Amino acid sequence: MAEVILFHHIEGLTDGVRGLAERFRAGGHTVHTPDLFDGELPPTIDEGMALVRSIDDAVMEERINGALAGAGSEIVYAGISFGAGTAQQLAQTRSGARGALLYEACIPITGEWAFGPWPEGLPVQIHGMDQDPFFALEGDLDAARELVETVGPELGELFVYPGDKHLFTDSSLPSYDAGAAELVVQRSLEFLDRLG
């Protein structure tokens, strides 16, 4: 059984994010779903971005630290889109990371935006759509390919799905793709099961 912290996307801790967490719990894993937006649910990506810009960095850091305080010492960091950035940063910079599940976003591990080198021996699984304007067309897919190539096939997996939807794993949003999301759940549970 793995312990997971799942960080929500730019539209907040929606019922769809909670539902994804429940699927992982049904697989026998412990899953925490912190609410970094303090209950706010922006109805669009643009409004979510505006909300993020309005939250002071210190407040956001306090909310993230609050989420970590209630978790164990060995964590799988997971996140969707905006939340994937948080998950990736924590996986790369905090001791005790057991793995990273990155949905619909990936930050380069080299260059000015990098959080530093990828930790040796840390497994990662990344999911996104091949025509998603945010994932595929803004460089995240390239960053994901670089990461998986760097860590090698024993530690890194990249799954790319046909389509142009962003937030396709969230069953409460119009962008939901049931078929692709089901594959994401299956592959994520296989990843978590391998970690024990």
C-alpha positions in Angstrom: 0.0 0.0 0.0 1.3 3.4 -1.0 0.6 6.8 0.7 -0.3 9.4 -1.9 -0.8 13.2 -1.8 -2.8 14.2 -4.8 -2.7 17.9 -5.6 -5.7 19.3 -7.5 -5.6 21.2 -10.8 -6.2 24.9 -11.6 -10.0 24.6 -11.2 -9.7 23.4 -7.6 -10.5 20.4 -5.5 -13.5 19.3 -7.7 -15.7 16.3 -7.3 -13.7 14.8 -10.2 -10.4 15.1 -8.4 -12.0 13.6 -5.3 -13.4 10.8 -7.4 -9.9 10.0 -8.8 -8.6 9.8 -5.3 -11.4 7.4 -4.4 -10.4 5.1 -7.2 -6.9 4.9 -5.8 -8.3 4.3 -2.3 -10.4 1.5 -3.6 -7.1 0.0 -4.8 -5.9 -0.1 -1.2 -3.8 3.1 -1.1 -4.0 6.0 1.3 -4.7 9.2 -0.5 -4.7 12.8 0.8 -6.4 15.5 -1.3 -5.3 18.9 0.1 -7.3 22.0 -1.0 -4.8 24.7 -1.9 -7.6 27.0 -3.0 -9.4 26.9 0.4 -12.7 25.8 -1.1 -12.7 28.0 -4.2 -13.6 26.3 -7.5 -12.7 28.5 -10.5 -15.1 27.6 -13.3 -12.5 28.1 -16.0 -8.7 27.6 -16.5 -8.2 31.3 -17.0 -10.1 32.1 -13.7 -8.1 29.5 -11.9 -4.8 31.1 -13.1 -6.1 34.5 -11.9 -6.9 33.0 -8.5 -3.4 31.5 -8.3 -1.9 34.9 -9.1 -4.0 36.5 -6.3 -2.7 34.1 -3.6 0.4 35.2 -1.9 3.3 32.8 -2.3 3.7 32.6 1.5 0.1 31.6 1.9 0.4 28.9 -0.8 3.5 27.6 0.8 1.7 27.4 4.1 -1.1 25.5 2.6 1.3 23.0 1.0 3.2 22.6 4.2 -0.1 22.0 6.0 -0.9 19.2 3.6 2.5 17.6 4.2 2.1 17.8 8.0 -0.7 15.3 8.0 1.1 12.7 5.9 3.7 10.1 6.6 7.4 10.3 5.8 7.4 8.2 2.6 5.1 9.8 0.0 4.1 9.4 -3.6 3.5 12.9 -4.9 0.8 13.2 -7.5 -0.8 16.1 -9.2 -3.0 17.2 -12.1 -1.9 20.0 -14.3 -1.2 22.9 -11.9 -1.0 20.4 -9.1 1.6 18.3 -11.1 4.0 21.2 -10.8 3.7 21.1 -7.0 3.9 17.3 -6.9 7.0 17.4 -9.1 8.8 20.0 -7.0 8.1 18.1 -3.8 9.2 14.8 -5.3 12.5 16.4 -6.5 13.3 18.4 -3.4 11.9 16.6 -0.3 13.5 13.5 1.2 11.3 10.4 1.5 9.6 10.6 -1.9 8.7 7.2 -3.1 7.4 8.2 -6.6 5.8 10.8 -8.7 2.5 10.6 -10.7 2.3 13.6 -13.0 -1.0 14.2 -14.9 -1.2 16.6 -17.8 1.9 18.6 -16.9 5.7 18.2 -16.5 8.4 20.7 -15.7 11.7 20.4 -17.4 14.5 18.9 -15.3 17.1 21.1 -17.0 17.1 24.8 -17.7 15.9 27.9 -15.8 12.6 26.4 -14.7 14.1 23.2 -13.3 13.8 22.3 -9.6 17.2 20.6 -9.8 18.2 17.1 -11.0 15.8 14.2 -10.8 16.5 12.2 -7.6 18.4 9.0 -8.3 16.2 5.9 -8.2 12.9 7.8 -8.0 10.2 6.3 -10.2 7.9 8.5 -12.2 4.8 8.0 -14.4 3.4 10.8 -16.6 0.1 11.0 -18.5 -1.2 13.5 -21.1 -2.9 14.0 -24.4 -1.0 14.3 -27.6 -2.8 17.5 -28.8 -3.6 19.1 -25.4 -2.7 22.8 -25.9 -1.2 23.0 -22.4 0.6 19.7 -22.2 1.6 18.8 -25.8 1.9 22.2 -27.3 3.6 24.3 -24.6 6.6 22.0 -24.0 5.4 19.7 -21.2 5.4 16.7 -23.4 9.0 17.4 -24.5 9.9 17.8 -20.8 8.2 14.5 -20.0 10.1 12.7 -22.8 13.4 14.2 -21.5 12.6 13.1 -17.9 11.7 9.5 -18.9 14.8 9.2 -21.1 16.9 10.5 -18.3 15.7 8.1 -15.6 15.4 5.1 -18.0 12.6 2.6 -18.7 12.9 0.8 -15.4 11.9 4.0 -13.5 10.1 6.2 -16.0 6.9 5.8 -18.0 5.2 8.2 -20.3 1.6 7.5 -21.5 0.3 9.7 -24.3 -3.4 9.5 -25.2 -5.1 10.7 -28.5 -7.0 13.9 -28.0 -6.8 17.6 -27.3 -8.5 17.8 -23.9 -7.0 19.4 -20.8 -8.1 18.1 -17.4 -9.4 14.9 -19.2 -9.1 12.9 -16.0 -11.7 15.0 -14.1 -15.1 13.3 -14.3 -16.9 16.5 -13.1 -15.7 18.6 -16.1 -16.8 18.8 -19.7 -13.2 18.0 -20.8 -13.5 14.5 -19.2 -12.5 11.6 -21.4 -13.9 8.4 -19.8 -11.9 5.9 -21.9 -8.5 7.7 -21.5 -9.2 8.4 -17.8 -9.9 4.7 -17.1 -6.5 3.8 -18.7 -4.9 6.5 -16.5 -6.4 4.9 -13.4 -5.4 1.4 -14.3 -1.8 2.4 -15.1 -1.5 4.6 -12.0 -2.7 1.7 -9.8 -0.2 -0.6 -11.4 2.5 2.0 -10.6 1.4 2.3 -7.0 1.1 -1.4 -6.6 4.7 -1.8 -7.7 5.8 0.6 -5.0 4.1 -1.6 -2.4 
